[in-house]
Amino acid sequence: MDAMGSTPRGRVIFTPDGWVAFNLEGSDRKPAATDTERAELMKSLVAYIGCYRIEGDQWVTIVETAWAPEWVGTEQRRDVRLDGDYADVTTPWRVMPNWNSGRPSRSLIRFKRIS
């Protein structure tokens, strides 16, 4: 399943004092004209902020704010593999609140370092 389309965009920002801001949006999002269209846009967005720590090859975030209220207060773990200017991030299997109709899925994301 390609939940975010072929050309998603986003950022993950780690601060020196232990905070992370994560934003990922799906391909080809257009401004909404109706409440129904706004609700549909939530299916192509993941965004959260929290304190993070590194444990071995994992990045672990305690979520403080999120696009999905059920994530607030949870611990989100991500496997990370560094490859030069790239970080390949893999989530555990989980049920996402905004796609796959309640069936488990996992995300594979490649980030490129920018200066």
N, C-alpha and C positions, 0 to 999 in steps of 0.2 A: 504494500500500500504506500503510495506517495502522498502522504497527508498534507504536505506543504507545497506540492507542485514541483516543477523542474528547476525553478530558480528562486528559492526562498532567500530572504535576506535578514540579517540581524547582527547583533553585537553581544558580546559578553565582556564585561569590564570588571577586572579585579583591582581592588584598591590595596595599598600597602597596609592599611589598618584592618584588613580582614573582611571587607564587604565585597559582594558580587552583585552586579546587575545583569540580568539576562533578558534579552528580547529577541524573539524569532517570529517572523511573519511570513505567510505563504506568498506564493507567486501571484502576480497580476491582481492584487487587491485594488478595488475601486471604491471611491467614496459611496457611502450608503445614502439612499434617498428616503428609506422607510425604516420603521422599527424592525421589520422582518429581515431586511437586508443587513441592518446593524447586528442583529442576532446571528446571522449567517457568518459575518466577519469573525466572530469569536471562534469559529471552527478552524481558523487559519492564523491563530495567535497563541504564543506562549510567552509569558513575561512574569518575572519574579525578581525580588531583591531579598538578600539576607546575608547573614554572617557565614563565611565559609572556612573550611580547613582542608588540608591535604592529608590523606591517609594512604600511604603507599602510592599506587597508581590511580587513586580515586580522588575526585573533588566532591566534597560533601557540603551541602548548604542547608542551614536551618532557615526556612522561608519565613520572612516577616511580612511581606506584602506580595500579592500575586493577582494575576488576571482571573484566577479561579479560587474563590474563597476556601475551598476544601484543601488547598495546598498550604495555607497559612498555618504555621506551627509544625509542619512536617519536616522531615529530614529527607533531602533529595540527594541521592548518590549517583555519580557519573564516573564511569571508567574513562581514563584519558590516556592516549598514546601520542607522544610528541614525535614529530617528523619534520625537523628543520623549522620553517616558519608556520607549520601547520599543526593543529591539534585535532586528532580524531576522537570524538566523544561518543560514547555508547551508554544509553540508559539501560537500567534493568527492565525486564518485562513488567508492565503495569497497565492499569486501565486509565486511559486519559479521559478527562472530563469533557473534551470537545471533539473527539473523533472515534471512529471504529465501533460505534454502537455498543459500548460496554465490554467489548472483547479486548483481551490483553494485546498490547503492541509494544514495540521498543523503537527508540529513535537512534539513528546513526547520523551524526552531524560532523562536518569538517569545517573548522574555523581556520582562517589565515590571519597571522599576526600582521597588524598595520602599525606604522609608527606615527 
